[in-house]
Amino acid sequence: MRELPLLFDAADLPLKPLTIEKNFKSLQYPVWSEDKAKLIQEYLRLFTFITKHGVYIDGFSAPQQRSMTDICSAKLVIETEPKRIKTFWLCDLDPKGVDLLKTIAASDKTPKRRIEVREGDFNLLLPEILSSGCITSKTATFALLDQRTFECSWETVRALSGYKPNLDPQATKIEIFYFFATGWLDRSIAAVSRPRTTAKLESWWGRSDWRQLQGMQGVPRAKMLADRFKSELGYKYAHPYAIHSRRRHGRTMYHMIHATDHAEAPLLMLRAYRKISGRPEINLASAQVDMADLWTDVE
């Protein structure tokens, strides 16, 4: 029988648990990097069956390989049926990427739909989006932060998380999908020497202790970041999901931190992850058992 790859590389598994917390254990089937857009698409498809509406914010929208629009998250989310998300904000710094996003937006003919494409630094564009009037305290809102490495500042993440509670203290926060560059983070940090890049790292991490990340094992490092979404930003749930590379023998390239206030959301993400990774479809009862097995207390 063929041995299937694990969710985490053996080198990424923690030698010792850091805290008594919920830990995401290995799945038998991986999600590949070229399928991460499908993971977002499937999750939003499931979640909007509950919300019946939504606003989608994509801070780094254009695919890094411009010709590969079939793995562009914005394109897949726009095409998702049924078309319950009615407002889109698609941002990118690169003019060629913006042209591609405009082509994607123009191809959609859904009535009463608003697709806004913006060129520029998402960290600077976010205030325009939040002040546009399209997001109320009751609007289901999803923000994808698919940065390459250090492009999204922590203050931007903080602004997203705090926006709806500022309108209504009882409101659920904007849901965030935050991509963390596990596969090349050590190499990128090691290359930092100039004051300008040092300042960029501090802005990205939101603190001056970002060098502690270098040399950490991948899973505890992703877990530490997920914990910050809860302890600093106040999310009720935040879990890291590994994204792997086929070309690098299953190496973990990203961890996607999914941060949400909705009790149903972790279960729906688990179902989406299972589907995209090729695991069998599950019903609600078995999914709850599976989740209990995956997020067990570390002893």
C-alpha positions as CSV (number, residue, x, y, z in Angstrom):
1,M,0.0,0.0,0.0
2,R,1.4,3.4,-1.0
3,E,2.5,5.5,2.0
4,L,0.7,8.9,1.9
5,P,2.4,12.2,2.8
6,L,1.8,13.8,6.2
7,L,0.5,17.3,6.7
8,F,3.7,18.4,8.5
9,D,7.3,17.6,7.6
10,A,9.0,15.5,10.3
11,A,11.5,18.3,10.8
12,D,8.7,20.7,11.6
13,L,7.2,18.6,14.4
14,P,7.9,20.1,17.9
15,L,10.3,18.1,20.0
16,K,8.6,19.5,23.2
17,P,5.2,21.2,23.6
18,L,5.5,24.9,24.4
19,T,2.2,25.4,26.2
20,I,-0.9,23.4,27.2
21,E,-3.1,24.4,24.3
22,K,-5.0,23.0,21.3
23,N,-2.6,21.7,18.8
24,F,-3.4,20.9,15.1
25,K,-2.2,17.3,14.6
26,S,-1.1,15.8,11.3
27,L,-3.6,15.0,8.6
28,Q,-2.8,12.1,6.2
29,Y,-3.4,14.2,3.1
30,P,-1.8,17.5,2.2
31,V,-3.1,20.6,0.6
32,W,-0.7,21.7,-2.2
33,S,0.3,25.3,-2.8
34,E,-1.4,25.3,-6.2
35,D,-4.7,24.4,-4.4
36,K,-4.7,27.1,-1.7
37,A,-7.0,29.3,-3.8
38,K,-9.4,26.4,-4.0
39,L,-9.3,26.0,-0.2
40,I,-10.4,29.7,0.2
41,Q,-13.1,29.2,-2.5
42,E,-14.5,26.1,-0.9
43,Y,-14.5,27.6,2.6
44,L,-16.4,30.7,1.4
45,R,-18.8,28.6,-0.5
46,L,-19.7,26.7,2.7
47,F,-19.8,29.7,4.9
48,T,-22.0,31.8,2.6
49,F,-24.6,29.1,2.8
50,I,-25.0,30.3,6.4
51,T,-24.5,34.1,5.9
52,K,-26.4,34.4,2.5
53,H,-24.2,37.4,1.7
54,G,-20.6,38.7,2.1
55,V,-17.9,41.2,1.4
56,Y,-14.5,39.9,0.2
57,I,-11.3,41.9,0.7
58,D,-8.2,40.6,-1.0
59,G,-5.1,42.6,-0.1
60,F,-2.6,41.0,-2.5
61,S,-4.9,39.8,-5.2
62,A,-2.9,39.2,-8.4
63,P,-1.4,35.7,-8.8
64,Q,2.4,35.8,-8.5
65,Q,2.6,34.0,-11.8
66,R,0.5,36.3,-13.9
67,S,-0.4,33.7,-16.5
68,M,-1.9,31.3,-13.9
69,T,-5.3,32.9,-13.4
70,D,-6.8,29.5,-12.7
71,I,-5.1,29.6,-9.3
72,C,-6.0,33.2,-8.5
73,S,-8.1,33.3,-5.3
74,A,-10.0,36.4,-6.4
75,K,-11.1,34.8,-9.7
76,L,-12.2,31.6,-8.1
77,V,-14.2,33.4,-5.4
78,I,-15.9,35.6,-8.0
79,E,-16.8,32.5,-9.9
80,T,-18.2,30.6,-6.9
81,E,-21.8,29.4,-7.2
82,P,-24.1,30.4,-5.8
83,K,-23.0,34.0,-6.2
84,R,-23.8,35.2,-2.7
85,I,-20.8,37.5,-2.2
86,K,-21.8,40.9,-3.7
87,T,-18.9,43.2,-2.9
88,F,-15.3,42.7,-3.7
89,W,-12.2,44.8,-3.0
90,L,-9.2,43.5,-5.0
91,C,-5.8,45.2,-4.3
92,D,-2.3,44.8,-5.8
93,L,0.8,46.9,-5.9
94,D,1.9,45.8,-9.4
95,P,0.3,47.6,-12.4
96,K,0.3,44.5,-14.5
97,G,-1.3,42.6,-11.8
98,V,-4.0,45.3,-11.5
99,D,-4.6,45.0,-15.2
100,L,-5.2,41.3,-14.8
101,L,-7.6,41.9,-11.9
102,K,-9.5,44.4,-14.0
103,T,-9.9,41.8,-16.8
104,I,-11.1,39.3,-14.2
105,A,-13.6,41.8,-12.8
106,A,-14.9,42.8,-16.2
107,S,-15.6,39.2,-17.1
108,D,-18.2,38.9,-14.3
109,K,-21.7,39.9,-15.3
110,T,-23.5,39.2,-12.1
111,P,-26.3,41.7,-11.5
112,K,-26.0,44.0,-8.4
113,R,-22.4,43.1,-7.8
114,R,-19.7,45.6,-7.0
115,I,-16.1,44.7,-7.8
116,E,-13.5,47.4,-6.9
117,V,-9.9,47.0,-8.1
118,R,-7.3,49.2,-6.5
119,E,-3.6,49.7,-7.4
120,G,-1.3,50.4,-4.5
121,D,0.0,49.2,-1.1
122,F,-2.8,47.5,0.7
123,N,-1.6,48.9,4.0
124,L,-2.4,52.3,2.6
125,L,-5.6,51.4,0.8
126,L,-7.3,49.7,3.7
127,P,-8.7,53.0,5.2
128,E,-10.6,53.7,1.9
129,I,-12.1,50.2,2.0
130,L,-13.2,50.4,5.7
131,S,-14.7,53.9,5.2
132,S,-16.6,53.0,2.0
133,G,-19.8,52.2,3.9
134,C,-20.1,48.7,2.5
135,I,-19.1,47.0,5.8
136,T,-21.5,47.4,8.7
137,S,-21.4,45.6,12.1
138,K,-23.6,42.9,10.7
139,T,-21.9,42.4,7.3
140,A,-20.1,39.0,6.9
141,T,-16.7,40.1,5.8
142,F,-13.7,38.0,4.8
143,A,-10.1,39.3,4.3
144,L,-7.5,37.3,2.4
145,L,-3.9,38.4,3.2
146,D,-1.9,36.2,0.8
147,Q,1.3,38.1,1.2
148,R,4.6,36.9,-0.3
149,T,6.6,37.3,2.9
150,F,6.6,40.7,4.9
151,E,4.2,42.9,2.9
152,C,1.3,43.1,5.3
153,S,1.9,45.2,8.4
154,W,0.6,44.0,11.8
155,E,-1.2,47.4,12.2
156,T,-3.2,46.5,9.0
157,V,-4.2,43.2,10.6
158,R,-5.1,45.0,13.8
159,A,-7.2,47.5,11.8
160,L,-9.1,44.7,10.1
161,S,-9.8,42.9,13.4
162,G,-10.9,46.0,15.3
163,Y,-13.1,47.6,12.6
164,K,-16.5,45.9,13.3
165,P,-16.2,45.9,17.1
166,N,-15.5,49.6,16.9
167,L,-19.0,50.0,15.3
168,D,-20.6,47.6,17.8
169,P,-18.7,45.9,20.7
170,Q,-20.9,42.8,20.2
171,A,-20.1,42.4,16.5
172,T,-18.1,39.5,15.2
173,K,-14.7,40.5,13.7
174,I,-13.8,40.5,10.1
175,E,-12.7,37.0,9.3
176,I,-9.0,36.7,8.3
177,F,-7.0,34.3,6.2
178,Y,-3.4,35.2,6.8
179,F,-0.6,33.5,4.9
180,F,2.7,33.0,6.8
181,A,5.8,32.2,4.7
182,T,7.0,29.2,6.6
183,G,9.1,27.8,3.8
184,W,11.5,30.7,3.3
185,L,11.1,32.7,6.5
186,D,14.5,31.8,8.0
187,R,16.3,32.7,4.8
188,S,14.4,36.0,4.5
189,I,15.1,37.0,8.1
190,A,18.8,36.1,7.7
191,A,19.1,38.5,4.8
192,V,17.9,41.5,6.8
193,S,20.7,43.9,7.6
194,R,19.8,47.4,6.4
195,P,17.8,49.8,8.5
196,R,15.0,50.0,5.9
197,T,14.4,46.3,5.8
198,T,14.7,46.1,9.6
199,A,11.9,48.6,9.9
200,K,9.8,46.7,7.4
201,L,10.2,43.5,9.5
202,E,9.3,45.3,12.7
203,S,6.2,46.7,10.9
204,W,5.2,43.3,9.6
205,W,5.7,41.5,13.0
206,G,4.3,44.5,15.0
207,R,7.1,44.2,17.6
208,S,10.9,44.4,17.8
209,D,11.4,40.8,18.7
210,W,11.0,39.3,15.2
211,R,14.5,37.8,15.2
212,Q,13.2,35.2,17.6
213,L,11.4,33.6,14.7
214,Q,14.6,32.6,13.0
215,G,15.5,28.9,13.6
216,M,12.2,28.0,15.2
217,Q,10.5,24.8,14.1
218,G,7.6,25.5,11.7
219,V,4.7,24.2,13.6
220,P,5.4,25.9,17.0
221,R,6.2,29.2,15.1
222,A,2.8,29.1,13.2
223,K,1.1,28.2,16.5
224,M,2.7,31.2,18.2
225,L,1.4,33.5,15.5
226,A,-2.1,32.0,15.7
227,D,-2.0,32.6,19.5
228,R,-1.3,36.3,18.8
229,F,-4.5,36.5,16.8
230,K,-6.3,35.4,19.9
231,S,-4.3,37.1,22.7
232,E,-3.6,40.4,20.9
233,L,-6.5,40.8,18.5
234,G,-9.2,39.0,20.5
235,Y,-10.3,36.4,18.0
236,K,-12.1,33.5,19.6
237,Y,-10.6,30.9,17.2
238,A,-7.3,30.9,15.3
239,H,-5.7,27.8,13.8
240,P,-2.8,27.2,11.4
241,Y,-3.3,25.1,8.3
242,A,-0.2,23.8,6.4
243,I,0.2,24.4,2.6
244,H,2.7,22.1,0.9
245,S,4.9,22.1,-2.2
246,R,4.7,19.2,-4.6
247,R,8.0,20.1,-6.2
248,R,9.8,20.2,-2.9
249,H,8.8,16.7,-1.8
250,G,5.9,17.9,0.4
251,R,7.8,20.6,2.2
252,T,5.6,23.1,4.1
253,M,5.7,26.4,2.2
254,Y,3.0,28.3,4.0
255,H,0.8,28.2,7.1
256,M,-2.5,29.8,6.6
257,I,-3.8,31.3,9.9
258,H,-7.6,31.2,9.9
259,A,-8.9,33.7,12.5
260,T,-12.6,34.0,13.2
261,D,-15.2,34.7,15.9
262,H,-17.8,32.3,14.5
263,A,-18.2,29.0,16.3
264,E,-19.1,27.2,13.0
265,A,-16.1,28.5,11.1
266,P,-13.4,26.1,12.3
267,L,-15.6,23.1,11.4
268,L,-16.3,24.5,8.0
269,M,-12.6,25.2,7.3
270,L,-11.9,21.6,8.4
271,R,-14.4,20.3,5.9
272,A,-13.0,22.5,3.2
273,Y,-9.4,21.4,4.0
274,R,-10.5,17.7,3.9
275,K,-12.2,18.2,0.5
276,I,-9.4,20.0,-1.2
277,S,-6.8,17.6,0.2
278,G,-8.8,14.7,-1.2
279,R,-10.1,13.2,2.0
280,P,-13.7,11.7,1.8
281,E,-16.6,14.0,2.4
282,I,-17.9,13.8,6.0
283,N,-21.2,14.6,7.7
284,L,-21.5,17.0,10.7
285,A,-21.4,14.3,13.4
286,S,-18.2,12.7,12.1
287,A,-16.6,16.0,11.4
288,Q,-17.0,17.0,15.1
289,V,-15.3,13.7,16.1
290,D,-12.6,14.3,13.6
291,M,-12.1,17.9,14.8
292,A,-11.8,16.6,18.4
293,D,-9.1,14.2,17.3
294,L,-7.2,16.9,15.4
295,W,-7.2,19.6,18.0
296,T,-6.3,17.6,21.2
297,D,-4.7,19.0,24.3
298,V,-0.9,18.9,24.4
299,E,0.4,17.2,27.5
